[in-house]
Amino acid sequence: MIIVIVEVDVEAGAADKVREAISTMENATRAEEGCHLYAFSVDISDPGKIRVIERWRSLDDIKAHMASPHMAEFNKAMGAIRPKGLSIQAYEVEREVSLA
């Protein structure tokens, strides 16, 4: 399993300008083969930080996702709000452990 954590730095409130694009992206991605989790959030303490948490079956599934038409459309929408920074971290895990 691959866990991906994306952090995008934007102007405070910019996430509201792309809310529809985010919703479209979440729905399309959640329907993709191999996607177990795909969720956006805005940091409560820093409204200029958007996070995406992803959980995928394989790297091949992520590669297909990155090449999808909805990813291209989403990237256009995000480019319009001119992100100030981007961090993408991916982790390959052998098993999931419940902490609850």
C-alpha distances in whole Angstrom, upper triangle without the diagonal:
4,7,10,13,16,20,23,27,29,33,33,33,32,29,31,32,29,28,29,26,24,24,24,21,19,21,20,16,16,17,15,13,9,10,9,11,14,16,19,22,25,25,28,30,29,30,29,26,23,19,16,13,10,7,6,5,6,8,11,10,11,14,15,15,17,19,20,24,23,21,24,26,24,25,28,29,27,29,32,32,31,28,30,26,23,20,16,14,10,8,6,5,7,8,9,12,15,18,20
4,6,10,13,17,19,23,26,29,30,30,28,26,29,29,26,26,27,24,21,22,22,19,17,19,19,15,15,17,15,14,10,10,10,11,12,15,17,19,22,23,26,27,27,27,26,22,20,16,14,11,8,6,5,6,6,7,10,10,9,12,14,13,14,17,18,22,21,18,21,24,21,22,25,26,24,26,29,28,28,25,26,23,19,16,13,10,7,6,5,6,9,10,11,14,16,18,21
4,7,10,13,17,20,23,26,26,27,26,23,26,27,24,23,25,22,19,20,21,18,16,18,18,15,14,17,16,15,12,10,10,9,10,12,14,16,19,19,22,24,23,23,23,19,17,13,11,8,6,5,6,9,10,10,13,12,10,14,16,14,15,18,19,22,20,18,21,23,20,20,24,24,22,24,27,26,26,23,24,20,17,14,11,8,6,5,6,7,11,11,10,13,15,16,19
4,6,10,13,17,19,23,23,24,22,20,23,24,21,21,22,20,17,18,19,16,14,17,17,14,14,17,15,16,13,11,11,10,9,11,12,14,16,17,20,22,20,21,20,16,14,10,8,6,5,6,8,11,11,10,14,12,9,12,15,12,13,16,17,20,18,15,18,20,17,17,21,21,18,20,23,22,22,19,20,17,13,10,7,6,4,6,9,11,14,15,14,17,18,19,21
4,7,10,13,16,20,20,21,20,17,20,22,19,19,21,19,16,18,19,16,15,18,18,15,16,19,18,19,16,14,14,11,10,10,10,11,13,13,17,18,17,17,16,12,11,7,6,5,6,9,11,15,15,14,17,16,13,15,17,15,15,18,19,21,19,16,19,20,17,17,20,20,17,19,22,20,20,16,17,14,11,8,6,5,6,9,12,13,17,17,16,18,19,19,21
4,7,10,13,16,17,18,16,14,18,19,16,17,19,16,14,16,17,14,14,17,18,15,16,19,18,20,18,15,16,13,11,10,9,10,12,12,16,17,15,15,14,10,8,5,5,7,8,12,14,17,17,16,18,17,13,15,17,14,13,17,18,19,17,14,17,18,14,14,17,16,13,15,18,17,16,13,14,11,7,6,4,6,9,12,15,17,21,21,20,21,22,22,24
4,7,10,13,14,15,14,12,16,17,15,16,19,17,14,17,19,16,16,19,20,17,19,22,21,23,22,19,19,16,13,12,10,10,10,10,14,14,12,12,10,7,6,5,7,9,12,15,17,21,21,19,22,20,17,19,21,18,16,20,20,22,19,16,18,19,15,14,17,16,13,15,17,15,14,10,11,8,6,5,7,9,12,15,18,20,24,24,22,24,24,24,25
4,6,10,11,13,11,10,14,14,13,14,17,15,13,16,18,15,16,20,20,18,20,23,22,25,24,21,21,18,15,13,11,10,10,11,14,14,11,11,8,6,5,6,9,12,14,18,20,23,23,21,23,22,18,20,21,18,17,20,20,21,18,15,17,17,13,12,14,13,10,11,13,11,10,7,8,6,5,7,9,12,15,18,21,23,27,27,26,27,28,27,29
4,7,9,11,10,10,14,14,14,15,18,17,15,19,20,18,19,22,23,22,23,27,26,29,27,24,25,22,19,16,13,12,10,10,13,13,9,9,6,5,6,9,12,15,18,21,24,27,27,25,27,26,22,23,25,22,20,23,23,24,21,18,19,19,16,14,16,15,11,12,13,10,9,6,5,5,6,9,12,15,18,21,25,27,30,31,29,30,30,29,31
4,6,8,6,8,11,11,11,13,16,15,14,18,19,18,19,22,23,22,24,27,27,30,29,26,27,23,20,17,14,13,10,11,14,14,10,8,5,6,8,11,14,17,20,24,26,29,29,27,29,28,24,25,26,23,21,24,24,23,21,19,19,18,15,14,15,13,9,10,11,7,7,5,5,7,9,12,15,18,21,24,28,30,33,33,32,33,33,32,33
4,6,5,8,10,11,12,14,17,17,16,19,21,20,21,25,26,25,27,30,30,33,32,29,30,26,23,20,16,15,12,12,14,14,10,8,5,8,10,14,17,20,23,27,29,33,33,31,33,31,28,29,30,26,25,27,27,26,23,22,22,21,18,17,17,14,12,13,12,8,8,8,8,10,13,16,19,22,25,28,31,33,37,37,35,36,35,34,35
4,6,8,9,11,12,13,17,17,16,19,21,21,21,24,26,25,27,30,30,33,33,29,29,26,22,19,16,13,10,10,11,11,8,5,4,8,10,13,17,20,23,27,29,33,34,32,34,32,29,30,31,28,26,29,28,28,25,23,24,22,19,19,19,16,14,15,14,11,12,11,11,13,15,17,20,23,26,28,32,33,37,36,34,35,34,33,33
4,5,6,7,10,10,14,15,14,16,19,19,19,22,24,24,25,28,29,32,32,28,28,25,21,18,14,12,9,11,12,13,10,6,7,9,10,14,16,20,23,26,29,33,33,32,34,31,28,30,30,27,26,28,27,26,23,22,23,21,18,18,18,15,13,15,14,10,12,12,13,15,17,19,21,24,27,29,33,34,37,37,34,35,34,33,33
4,5,5,7,9,12,12,12,15,17,16,17,20,22,22,23,26,27,30,30,26,27,24,20,17,14,13,10,12,14,15,12,9,7,9,9,13,15,19,21,25,27,31,31,30,31,29,26,27,28,24,23,25,24,23,20,19,19,17,14,14,14,11,9,11,10,6,9,9,11,13,15,17,19,22,25,28,31,33,36,36,34,35,34,34,34
4,5,5,6,10,10,8,11,14,13,14,17,18,18,20,23,23,27,27,23,24,20,17,14,10,9,8,11,12,14,12,8,8,9,7,10,12,16,18,22,24,28,29,28,29,26,23,25,25,22,21,23,22,21,18,17,18,16,12,13,14,10,9,12,11,8,11,10,13,14,14,16,18,21,23,26,29,30,33,33,31,32,31,30,31
4,5,5,8,10,9,11,14,14,15,17,19,20,21,23,25,28,28,25,25,22,18,16,12,11,10,13,14,16,14,10,11,12,11,14,15,18,21,24,27,30,31,30,31,29,26,28,27,24,23,25,24,22,19,19,19,17,14,16,15,12,11,14,12,10,13,13,16,17,18,20,21,24,26,29,32,33,36,35,33,34,33,32,32
4,6,8,9,10,12,13,14,16,18,19,20,22,24,25,29,29,26,27,23,20,17,14,14,13,16,17,19,16,13,12,14,12,15,17,20,22,26,27,31,32,31,31,29,26,27,27,23,22,24,22,20,17,17,17,15,12,14,13,9,9,12,9,8,11,12,15,17,18,21,22,25,27,30,33,34,38,37,35,36,36,35,35
4,6,5,6,9,10,10,12,14,15,16,18,20,21,25,25,22,23,20,17,14,12,12,12,16,17,20,17,14,13,13,11,14,14,17,19,22,24,27,28,27,28,25,22,24,23,19,19,20,19,17,14,14,14,11,9,11,10,7,7,10,9,8,11,12,15,16,16,19,19,22,24,27,30,31,34,34,32,34,33,33,33
4,5,5,6,9,10,11,12,14,15,16,19,20,24,24,21,22,19,15,13,10,11,11,15,16,19,17,14,14,14,11,13,13,16,18,21,23,27,28,27,28,25,23,24,24,20,20,22,19,18,15,15,16,13,11,13,13,10,10,14,13,12,15,15,18,19,18,20,20,23,24,27,29,31,34,33,31,32,31,31,31
4,5,5,6,9,10,11,12,14,15,17,19,23,24,20,22,19,16,14,12,14,14,18,20,23,21,17,17,17,14,16,15,18,19,22,23,27,28,27,27,24,22,24,22,19,19,20,18,16,12,14,15,12,10,13,13,10,11,14,13,13,17,17,20,21,20,22,22,25,26,28,30,32,35,34,32,34,33,33,33
4,5,5,6,9,10,11,12,14,16,17,20,21,18,20,18,14,13,11,13,14,18,20,23,21,18,17,16,13,15,14,16,17,20,21,24,25,24,24,21,19,20,19,16,16,17,14,13,9,10,11,8,6,9,9,7,8,12,11,12,15,15,18,19,18,20,19,22,23,26,28,30,32,32,30,32,32,33,33
4,5,5,6,9,10,10,12,14,15,19,19,16,17,14,11,9,7,10,11,15,17,20,18,15,15,14,11,11,10,13,14,17,18,22,23,22,23,20,18,19,19,15,15,17,15,14,10,10,13,10,7,10,12,9,9,13,13,13,15,14,18,18,16,18,17,20,20,23,25,27,29,29,27,29,28,29,29
4,5,5,6,9,10,11,13,15,18,19,16,17,14,11,10,9,11,13,17,19,22,21,18,18,17,13,14,12,14,15,17,19,22,23,23,24,20,19,21,19,16,17,19,16,15,11,12,15,12,10,13,15,12,13,16,16,16,19,18,22,21,20,21,20,22,22,25,26,27,30,29,27,29,28,29,28
4,6,5,6,8,10,11,13,17,18,15,17,15,12,12,11,14,16,20,22,25,24,21,21,19,16,16,14,16,16,18,19,21,23,22,22,19,18,19,17,14,15,16,13,12,8,10,12,10,8,12,13,11,13,16,16,17,19,19,23,22,21,22,21,23,23,25,27,28,30,30,28,30,30,31,31
4,6,5,6,8,10,11,14,15,13,15,12,9,10,10,13,15,19,21,24,22,20,19,18,14,13,11,13,12,15,15,18,19,19,19,16,14,16,14,11,12,13,10,10,6,7,10,9,7,10,12,11,11,14,16,16,18,17,21,20,18,18,17,19,19,22,23,25,27,27,25,28,28,29,29
4,6,5,6,9,10,14,14,11,12,9,6,7,8,11,14,17,20,23,22,19,19,17,14,12,10,11,10,13,14,17,18,19,19,15,14,16,15,12,13,15,13,13,10,10,14,12,10,13,15,14,14,17,18,18,20,19,22,21,18,19,17,19,18,20,22,23,25,25,23,25,24,26,26
4,6,5,7,9,13,14,11,12,11,9,10,11,14,17,21,23,26,25,23,23,21,17,16,13,14,13,15,15,18,19,20,20,16,16,18,16,13,15,16,13,13,10,12,15,13,12,15,17,16,17,20,21,21,23,22,25,25,22,22,21,22,21,23,24,25,27,26,24,26,26,27,27
4,6,5,7,11,13,10,13,12,10,12,13,17,20,23,25,28,27,25,24,22,19,17,14,15,13,15,14,16,18,18,17,14,13,15,13,10,12,13,10,10,7,9,12,11,11,14,16,15,16,19,20,21,23,22,26,24,22,22,20,22,21,23,23,24,26,26,25,28,27,29,29
4,5,5,9,10,7,10,9,7,10,12,15,18,21,24,27,25,24,23,21,17,15,12,12,10,11,11,13,14,15,14,11,10,12,10,7,10,12,9,11,8,9,12,12,11,14,16,16,16,19,21,21,22,21,24,23,20,19,17,18,17,19,19,21,23,23,21,24,24,26,27
4,6,8,9,6,7,7,6,9,12,15,19,21,24,27,26,24,24,22,18,16,13,12,10,10,10,12,15,16,16,12,12,15,13,10,13,15,13,14,12,12,16,16,14,17,20,19,19,22,24,24,25,24,27,25,22,21,19,19,18,19,19,20,22,21,20,22,22,24,24
4,7,9,7,9,10,10,13,15,19,22,25,28,31,30,28,28,25,22,20,16,16,13,13,12,13,15,17,16,12,13,15,12,11,14,15,12,13,12,13,16,16,16,18,21,20,21,24,25,26,27,26,29,28,25,24,22,22,21,22,21,22,23,23,22,25,24,27,27
4,6,6,9,10,10,14,16,20,23,26,29,31,30,29,28,25,22,20,16,15,12,12,10,11,12,13,12,8,10,12,9,7,11,12,10,12,11,12,15,16,15,17,20,20,21,23,25,26,27,26,29,27,23,23,20,20,18,20,19,20,21,21,21,24,25,27,28
4,6,9,11,12,16,19,22,26,28,31,34,33,31,31,28,24,22,18,17,13,12,9,9,10,12,10,7,9,11,9,9,13,13,12,15,14,15,18,19,19,20,23,24,24,26,28,29,30,28,31,29,25,24,21,21,18,19,18,19,19,20,20,23,24,27,28
4,6,9,11,15,18,21,25,27,29,32,31,30,30,27,23,20,16,14,11,9,6,5,7,9,9,6,8,11,10,9,13,14,14,17,16,16,19,21,20,21,24,24,24,27,29,29,30,28,30,28,24,22,19,18,15,16,14,15,16,16,16,19,21,23,25
4,6,7,11,14,17,21,23,26,28,28,27,26,23,20,17,13,11,8,6,5,7,9,11,11,7,8,12,11,9,12,14,13,16,14,14,18,19,17,19,22,22,21,24,26,26,27,25,28,25,22,20,17,17,14,15,14,15,16,16,15,19,19,22,23
4,7,10,14,17,20,22,25,27,27,26,26,23,20,17,13,11,8,5,6,7,10,13,14,11,11,15,14,13,16,18,17,19,18,17,21,22,20,21,25,24,23,26,28,28,29,27,29,26,23,21,18,17,15,15,14,14,15,14,12,15,16,18,19
4,7,10,13,17,18,21,23,23,22,23,20,16,13,10,7,5,5,7,10,13,14,16,12,12,16,15,13,15,18,17,19,17,16,20,20,18,19,23,22,21,24,26,25,26,24,26,23,20,19,16,15,14,14,15,15,17,15,13,16,16,17,18
4,7,10,14,16,19,22,21,20,20,17,13,10,7,6,5,7,9,12,14,15,16,13,11,15,15,11,13,16,15,17,14,13,17,17,14,16,19,18,17,20,22,21,22,20,22,20,17,16,14,14,14,15,16,17,19,18,16,19,19,20,20
4,7,10,13,15,18,17,16,17,14,10,8,5,5,7,9,12,16,18,18,20,16,15,18,18,14,16,19,17,18,15,14,18,17,14,16,19,17,16,19,21,19,21,18,21,19,17,16,14,15,15,17,18,19,22,20,18,20,19,20,20
4,7,10,13,15,14,13,13,11,7,6,4,7,9,12,15,19,20,20,22,19,16,19,19,16,16,19,18,19,15,14,17,16,13,14,17,15,13,17,18,16,18,15,18,16,14,14,14,15,16,18,20,21,24,23,21,22,22,22,22
4,6,9,12,11,10,11,8,6,5,7,8,12,15,18,22,23,23,25,22,20,23,23,19,20,23,22,22,19,17,20,19,15,17,19,16,14,18,19,16,18,15,17,16,15,15,15,16,18,19,22,23,26,25,22,23,22,21,22
4,6,9,8,6,7,6,5,6,9,11,15,18,21,25,26,26,28,25,23,25,26,22,22,25,24,24,21,19,22,20,17,18,19,17,14,17,18,15,16,14,15,15,14,15,16,17,20,22,25,25,29,28,25,26,25,24,24
4,5,5,6,7,6,6,7,11,13,16,19,23,26,27,27,29,27,24,27,28,24,24,27,27,27,24,22,25,24,20,20,22,20,17,20,20,17,18,15,15,15,15,15,16,17,20,21,25,25,29,28,25,25,24,22,23
4,6,6,9,9,10,11,14,16,19,22,26,29,31,30,33,30,28,31,31,28,28,31,30,30,27,26,28,27,23,24,25,22,20,23,23,19,21,18,18,18,18,18,20,21,23,25,28,28,31,30,27,26,25,23,23
4,6,9,9,11,13,16,18,21,24,28,31,32,32,35,32,30,32,33,30,29,33,32,33,29,28,29,29,25,25,27,24,21,24,24,20,21,18,18,17,18,18,20,21,24,25,29,29,32,31,28,28,27,24,25
4,5,6,9,11,15,17,20,24,27,31,31,30,33,31,28,30,31,28,27,30,30,30,27,25,27,26,22,22,23,21,18,20,20,17,17,14,14,14,15,16,18,20,22,24,28,29,32,32,29,29,28,26,27
4,5,8,11,14,17,20,24,27,30,31,30,33,30,27,29,30,27,26,29,28,28,25,23,25,23,20,20,21,18,16,18,18,14,15,13,13,14,15,16,19,21,23,26,29,30,33,33,30,30,29,28,28
4,7,10,13,17,20,23,26,30,30,29,31,29,26,28,29,25,24,27,27,26,23,21,22,21,18,18,19,16,13,15,15,11,12,9,9,10,12,14,16,19,22,25,28,29,33,33,30,31,30,29,30
4,7,10,13,16,20,23,26,27,26,28,26,23,25,26,23,21,25,24,25,22,20,21,21,17,16,18,16,13,15,16,13,13,10,10,9,10,11,13,15,18,21,24,26,29,29,27,27,27,26,27
4,7,10,13,17,20,23,24,23,25,23,20,22,23,19,18,22,21,22,18,16,18,18,14,14,16,14,11,14,15,12,13,10,11,10,10,11,12,14,17,19,22,24,27,27,25,26,25,25,26
4,7,10,13,16,20,21,20,22,20,17,20,21,17,17,20,20,21,18,16,18,18,15,15,18,16,13,16,18,15,16,12,14,12,10,10,10,11,13,16,19,20,24,23,21,22,22,21,23
4,6,10,13,17,17,17,19,16,14,16,17,14,14,18,17,18,15,13,16,17,13,14,17,15,13,16,18,17,17,14,16,14,11,10,9,11,12,14,17,18,21,21,19,21,21,21,22
4,7,10,14,15,15,18,15,13,16,17,14,15,18,18,20,17,15,19,19,16,17,20,19,17,20,22,20,21,18,19,17,14,12,10,10,10,12,14,15,18,17,15,17,17,17,19
4,7,10,12,12,14,12,10,13,14,11,13,16,16,18,16,14,18,19,16,17,20,20,18,21,23,22,22,20,21,19,15,14,11,10,9,10,12,13,16,15,14,16,17,18,20
4,7,9,10,13,10,9,13,14,12,14,17,17,20,18,16,20,21,19,20,23,23,21,24,27,26,26,23,25,22,19,16,13,12,10,10,10,10,13,12,11,14,15,17,18
4,6,7,9,7,7,11,11,10,12,15,15,18,17,16,19,21,19,20,23,23,22,25,27,27,27,25,27,24,20,18,14,13,10,10,10,10,12,13,12,16,17,20,21
4,7,8,7,8,11,12,12,14,16,17,20,19,18,22,23,22,23,26,27,26,28,31,31,31,28,30,27,23,21,18,16,13,12,10,10,11,12,12,16,18,21,22
4,5,5,7,9,10,11,13,15,16,19,19,18,21,23,22,22,26,26,25,27,30,30,30,28,29,26,22,20,16,15,11,11,9,10,11,13,14,18,20,23,25
4,5,5,6,9,10,11,13,14,18,18,16,19,21,20,20,24,25,23,25,28,28,28,25,27,24,20,18,14,13,10,10,9,12,13,16,17,21,23,25,28
4,5,5,6,9,10,11,13,16,17,15,18,21,20,20,23,25,24,25,29,29,29,27,29,26,22,21,17,16,13,14,13,15,16,18,20,23,26,28,30
4,5,5,6,9,10,11,14,15,13,16,19,18,18,22,23,22,24,27,27,27,26,28,25,21,20,16,16,13,14,13,15,17,18,19,22,24,26,28
4,5,5,6,9,10,14,13,11,14,17,15,15,19,20,19,21,24,24,24,22,24,21,18,16,13,13,10,12,12,15,17,18,19,22,24,26,28
4,5,5,6,9,12,13,11,13,16,16,15,18,20,19,21,24,25,24,23,25,22,18,17,14,15,13,15,14,17,19,21,22,26,27,30,31
4,5,5,6,10,11,10,12,15,15,15,18,20,20,21,24,25,25,24,26,24,21,20,17,18,16,18,17,20,21,23,23,27,28,31,32
4,5,5,9,9,7,10,12,12,12,16,17,16,18,21,22,22,21,24,21,18,18,15,16,14,17,17,19,21,22,22,26,27,29,30
4,6,9,9,6,8,11,11,10,13,15,15,16,19,20,20,18,21,19,16,16,13,15,14,17,17,20,23,24,24,27,29,30,32
4,7,9,7,8,11,12,11,14,16,16,17,20,22,21,21,23,22,19,19,17,18,17,20,20,23,25,27,27,31,32,34,35
4,5,5,7,9,10,11,13,15,16,17,19,21,21,21,24,23,20,20,18,20,19,22,22,24,26,28,27,31,32,34,35
4,5,5,6,9,10,11,13,14,16,17,20,20,21,24,23,21,22,20,22,22,25,25,28,30,31,30,34,34,36,37
4,5,5,6,9,10,11,12,14,16,17,19,19,22,21,19,20,19,21,21,24,25,27,29,30,29,32,32,34,34
4,5,5,6,9,10,10,12,14,16,16,16,19,18,16,17,15,18,18,21,22,24,27,28,27,30,31,32,33
4,5,5,6,9,10,11,13,15,15,16,19,19,17,18,17,20,20,24,25,28,30,31,31,34,34,36,37
4,5,5,7,9,10,11,14,15,16,19,19,18,20,19,22,22,26,27,30,32,33,32,35,35,36,37
4,5,5,6,9,10,11,13,13,17,16,15,17,16,19,20,23,25,27,30,31,29,32,32,33,34
4,5,5,6,9,10,11,11,14,14,12,15,14,18,19,23,25,27,30,31,30,33,33,34,35
4,6,5,6,9,10,12,15,16,15,18,18,21,23,26,28,31,34,35,34,36,37,38,38
4,5,5,7,9,11,14,15,15,18,18,22,23,27,29,31,34,35,33,36,36,36,37
4,5,6,7,7,11,12,11,14,15,19,21,24,27,29,32,33,31,33,34,34,35
4,5,5,7,10,11,12,15,16,20,22,26,28,31,35,35,34,36,37,37,38
4,5,8,12,14,15,18,20,23,25,29,32,34,38,38,37,39,39,39,40
4,6,9,12,13,16,18,22,24,28,31,33,37,37,35,37,37,37,37
4,6,9,11,15,17,21,23,27,30,33,36,37,35,37,37,37,38
4,6,7,11,14,17,20,24,27,29,33,34,32,34,34,34,35
4,7,11,14,17,21,24,27,30,34,34,33,34,35,34,36
4,7,10,14,17,20,24,26,30,31,30,31,32,31,33
4,7,10,13,17,20,23,27,28,26,28,29,29,31
4,7,10,13,17,19,23,24,23,25,26,26,28
4,7,10,14,16,20,21,21,23,24,24,27
4,7,10,13,17,18,18,20,21,22,24
4,7,10,13,15,15,17,20,21,23
4,6,10,12,12,14,17,18,21
4,7,9,11,14,17,18,22
4,6,7,10,13,15,19
4,7,10,13,16,19
4,7,10,13,16
4,7,10,12
4,6,9
4,6
4
